[in-house]
Each structure stands twice: as structure tokens, then as C-alpha cells.
Amino acid sequence: MSTTRRWLSGIALVVGTWVFASAFVLDVGAGQYWNNIVVGASVLVLSGYSALREMAEEAPSTWASGLSALLGLWLIATPFVYGYANQTVLASSALSGVIVAVLEGYNAYTASMETRELARRTGA
């Protein structure tokens, strides 16, 4: 199993925690408030699940990392969808989204490749 994926999931978990907390810390509107709570908690849970599977040396979770990556892309889009002029909220959401999308996208890709290689070796 991959130590790199474990670390990357751990970093994404921390970013998900920030997204969740930013709903309370930053001056966001009602739509962005609930979005940050739901998406932040989701990224936190999915990234934590991926990290725990890696630590337990179980098969990597492609679906959890892939879903986290999609949520990262959503985080990039939300300031534009909700139309916020607050530069702090825009930067926080966009930067958090880029980090989550890149790290968890990489994790999903490598987990997929590892799963395919294992299936090829076992003939499944």
C-alpha cells in the first residue's frame, strides 16, 4: 500500500476540516455557509476513510478519493456559483478546492492503477 496516498489523504482531511470550520470563521452568505459545512464534512469523512484504509493496508478506495476530488472541483466553483465578492472567501474556497481536487484526484488515479495491476496479476 502507498504511504504517499495516506499522507495526501491526511492533507485533504485537514483541508476538509478547514472548509468545515471556515463556515464559522469567514463572513459567508447562507448558501456558502451550508455548502462549506456539508462539503467540508464530506471531504473530511471521505479523506479520513481513504487514509484509514491505507493505514490498515487494505485495498485503496478509488471511489472515496474520486468523490473527494469531485467535491474539490465543486469548491472551486462555489464562489462563482454563489456570486461572492469577498476575496477572502473566494481565495479560501478556490485554494481549498484545488488542493483537494489535485491530491484526491492523484489518489484516485493511483488507487485505480494499483487495483488494475492487482486484477491483472491475479487474473480476475
C-alpha positions as CSV (number, residue, x, y, z in Angstrom):
1,M,0.0,0.0,0.0
2,S,1.1,3.6,-0.5
3,T,2.4,5.8,2.2
4,T,2.1,8.7,-0.3
5,R,-1.7,8.2,-0.6
6,R,-2.0,8.0,3.2
7,W,-0.2,11.4,3.5
8,L,-2.2,13.0,0.7
9,S,-5.5,11.8,2.2
10,G,-4.4,13.2,5.5
11,I,-3.6,16.6,4.0
12,A,-7.0,16.6,2.2
13,L,-8.6,15.7,5.6
14,V,-7.0,18.8,7.1
15,V,-8.3,20.9,4.2
16,G,-11.8,19.4,4.6
17,T,-11.6,20.4,8.3
18,W,-10.7,24.0,7.3
19,V,-13.6,24.1,4.8
20,F,-16.0,23.0,7.5
21,A,-14.5,25.5,10.0
22,S,-14.5,28.3,7.5
23,A,-18.3,28.4,7.6
24,F,-18.0,29.7,11.2
25,V,-14.8,31.7,10.8
26,L,-15.3,33.6,7.5
27,D,-18.0,36.0,6.6
28,V,-20.0,33.8,4.2
29,G,-23.6,34.0,3.0
30,A,-26.2,31.5,3.9
31,G,-25.7,29.3,0.8
32,Q,-22.0,29.2,1.1
33,Y,-22.3,28.6,4.9
34,W,-24.3,25.4,4.4
35,N,-22.2,24.4,1.4
36,N,-19.0,24.7,3.5
37,I,-20.5,22.6,6.3
38,V,-21.7,19.8,4.1
39,V,-18.8,19.7,1.6
40,G,-16.2,20.2,4.4
41,A,-17.7,17.4,6.4
42,S,-17.9,15.1,3.3
43,V,-14.3,15.7,2.3
44,L,-13.2,15.1,5.9
45,V,-15.1,11.8,6.1
46,L,-14.1,10.6,2.6
47,S,-10.4,11.5,3.0
48,G,-10.3,10.1,6.5
49,Y,-11.8,6.8,5.2
50,S,-9.2,6.6,2.5
51,A,-6.4,7.3,4.9
52,L,-7.7,4.7,7.4
53,R,-7.9,2.1,4.6
54,E,-4.3,2.9,3.7
55,M,-3.1,2.6,7.3
56,A,-4.9,-0.7,7.7
57,E,-3.2,-1.8,4.5
58,E,-6.5,-2.7,2.8
59,A,-7.2,-2.2,-0.9
60,P,-7.3,1.5,-1.8
61,S,-10.6,3.2,-2.1
62,T,-10.9,4.6,-5.6
63,W,-14.5,5.8,-5.1
64,A,-13.8,7.7,-1.9
65,S,-10.8,9.6,-3.4
66,G,-12.7,10.2,-6.6
67,L,-15.7,11.6,-4.9
68,S,-13.4,13.9,-2.8
69,A,-11.8,15.1,-5.9
70,L,-15.2,16.0,-7.4
71,L,-16.1,17.8,-4.2
72,G,-12.8,19.7,-4.6
73,L,-13.8,20.8,-8.1
74,W,-17.2,21.9,-6.6
75,L,-15.3,24.0,-4.0
76,I,-13.5,25.8,-6.8
77,A,-16.8,26.7,-8.5
78,T,-18.9,27.7,-5.4
79,P,-17.7,31.3,-5.1
80,F,-18.7,31.9,-8.7
81,V,-22.0,29.9,-8.3
82,Y,-23.0,31.9,-5.2
83,G,-21.5,35.1,-6.6
84,Y,-19.4,36.3,-3.7
85,A,-17.3,39.4,-4.0
86,N,-15.4,38.7,-0.7
87,Q,-11.9,38.0,-1.8
88,T,-11.1,36.0,1.3
89,V,-13.9,33.6,0.8
90,L,-13.1,33.3,-2.9
91,A,-9.4,32.5,-2.2
92,S,-10.2,30.1,0.6
93,S,-12.7,28.1,-1.3
94,A,-10.7,28.1,-4.6
95,L,-7.4,27.2,-2.9
96,S,-9.0,24.5,-0.8
97,G,-10.8,23.1,-3.8
98,V,-7.6,23.0,-5.9
99,I,-5.7,21.2,-3.1
100,V,-8.4,18.6,-2.5
101,A,-9.1,18.0,-6.2
102,V,-5.4,17.6,-7.0
103,L,-4.5,15.4,-4.0
104,E,-7.5,13.2,-4.1
105,G,-7.5,13.0,-7.9
106,Y,-4.0,11.7,-7.7
107,N,-5.0,9.2,-5.0
108,A,-8.0,8.0,-7.1
109,Y,-5.7,7.6,-10.1
110,T,-3.0,5.7,-8.3
111,A,-5.6,3.5,-6.5
112,S,-7.2,2.7,-9.8
113,M,-3.9,1.7,-11.3
114,E,-3.0,-0.4,-8.3
115,T,-6.4,-2.2,-8.4
116,R,-6.0,-2.9,-12.2
117,E,-2.5,-4.2,-11.7
118,L,-3.6,-6.5,-8.9
119,A,-6.5,-7.8,-11.0
120,R,-4.1,-8.4,-13.9
121,R,-1.8,-10.3,-11.7
122,T,-4.5,-12.5,-10.2
123,G,-6.3,-13.0,-13.5
124,A,-9.6,-11.5,-12.1
